[in-house]
Amino acid sequence: MNNDDPHFKELYATVRVPGSKSLSQRALVAAALAQGDSVIHNVLVSEDTTYLMDGLRGLGAKIIPATDGFSVFGTAGEISNSGKDLFLGNNGTALRFLTALVCLGKGKYILTGEKRLCERPVGALADALKAMGVNISCRNNCPPVEINANGLSGGKVILRDIESSQYVSALLLCAPYTTKGIDLTLEGGVVSAPYIELTINVMQDFGAKISKTGQYAYHVNAGEVYQGRKYFVEGDASSASYFFLAAAILKKTIRVEGITRQSRQGDIHLLDVFEKLGCKVRSAENWVEVTGGNLIKGNLTFDLNEMPDMVPTLAVLSAFREGQTIIENVAHLRIKESNRLAAVVAELNRVGIKAEELPEGIMIQGGKMKPAKIETYNDHRMAMSFAIAGLSARGIEISDKKCVQKSFPKFWEELNKL
């Protein structure tokens, strides 16, 4: 579309998002395992990535700040053992990735974190590692995880009806360093599938050989390991979503820099949903613009299984839309940083919006928000979604602003640009 398009209003604000949390974490793990050294540019520096980097340093990787990123001196798969517990905060991705990664080392490792992390499941991953001969134990399928490691054999692995794609990514990331390689098959329900593709992309970027032998079946060769390289982390599509939301509810044009609609991240497809709801979108190589208009009315249903982190964003937009919205196929949100389904419903009810939890999702009835102090449940996505609601609805206050440190430390700075 050209700049004369009548659907686009004068630019209201321009904001910038940090590097992708998902890509930052995958690239850091690959670089830490690689032969040779890497420079990773535009890494997200946040609470989550700091916990991961500290964990990788504890396993022998040297990671030091560089211009616009970090230099990572790879271990060539030689995992060391400091004898200290790996404390990972509330970073579920790091916990699951490093649970598999430490199996490549030798000796006893303990992985743990904050109270909420120790309530988040890791049992299916532990079972898969046990099937490969790993001596691993965890409490009620949750951390702390204790591993007596002696290398990882690999072989055939089947995961059934998993509640997190991170189990798959954890096994795939370590697969080139197993003795036999891995043939991994997923059966039954698969959640957040785009994150598995993101892992495969990063593995290939760092030189591993991986092939799909079925829709959800993967083969990774042993010995074809990661090679150090220069790597640029694209902007975070999840973080961008809050400013897409702002454009939609303010009926303004907002440009988000550092992101492209051609992103490999699954969450960029929230733009498709926003277009269906009446927003206009255009993009270039390094920005996306969203213009809000009159939102489509009526009863609508959206399946967000492949982008579950976008549920709070869409739920808040649904509160401003006339009609009922059902967000379905996202039961796995109950094991995120908070029980995200219960949290979203509770806070929508608090601001006077009718919402209820369903077995597989939530229902929201659009209405008028009233002033309220929002509980965040120490969940960054709750804080950011409801902060955007406060741009349009008066009297919305966020009780714990610091929790955005997990993924977007400069969120409040960028929000002030609006």
Secondary structure by P-SEA (a helix, b strand, c coil): ccccccccccccbbbbbcccaaaaaaaaaaaaaccbbbbbccccccaaaaaaaaaaaaabbbbbbcccbbbbbccccccccccccccccccaaaaaaaaaaacccccccccccccccccccaaaaaaaaaaaccccccccccccbbbbcccccccbbbbcccccaaaaaaaaaaccccccccbbbbcccccaaaaaaaaaaaaaaabbbbbbccccbbbbbccbbbbbbbbbbccccccaaaaaaaaaaacbbbbbccccccccccccaaaaaaaaabbbbbbcccbbbbbbccccccbbbbbccccccaaaaaaaaaaaccbbbbbcccccccccccaaaaaaaaaaaaacbbbbbccccbbbbbbbbcbbbbbccccaaaaaaaaaaaaccccccccccccccccccaaaaaaacc
